[in-house]
Amino acid sequence: GGGVMDWISVKERLPEPWETVLLWGHGEAVSGYLADNGLFVDHRWGQFFTATHWMIPEPPGVEVEE
């Protein structure tokens, strides 16, 4: 795994509703989610965000010891 994550066009497919994803639009990346009405919401302002691309954020590569 690892490497560069790929942005996914909203025209290709959409993330699962309410799943936290990174949204790209207006020349910036923000954390947000897809609401039930099919619109993206920006976590920071709680406002609708017009995204052209999105990606699932990759958690830090931390080794967990049982």
N, C-alpha and C positions, 0 to 999 in steps of 0.2 A: 504493500500500500504506500501511502504517502505521495509526495509529488504535488503538482499543481492541481487544484480543484477546478472543475469546469463549471462555468456559469451556464445555466439552463434557460433557454428562452421561454417566456410565458406562453408563446405560441406553440411550443412543443408539448409541454405538459406543466401542470401546476403542482405545488406541494400539497401535502395533506393539510386539511383545515386545522387551524390552531397549533400547528407545528412551528416552532421557532426556526426561522431561516434567515439568511442574509438576503436582503433585497437590493437590487441595483436600479437606480433611476435618478434623473436630474444630475447626473455626474457624480453621484456619491453612493456609498454602500451603507445601508442601515439594517439594524436588527428589526424584524417584524414577523408578521404571520398573515395567513390567508383566512379571512373571516368567512362565515357561512354564506354571505351574500356574494362571494366571489371576488371581493375587493381586498387588496392588501392594506394592512394597518401598520403604521410605524410605531414601534415600542416607545420611542423617546417622547413623541408628542401625543400618541394615541389618536392620530389623524390618518385619514386615508392617504395612501402613498401609491403613486403611479409607477410601478416597476416594469422594466422591460426584461429583466433577467433575475434569477434567484439561484441560490445554492444552499445545500445543507451544511452548516458549519461543522468543521471537524474538531472534536475535542482535543485538548493537549495530549501529546503522546506520553502519558505517564504510565509507567509500569506499576501494576497493582500486585502486591504480594499477598497471597492468601494466608 
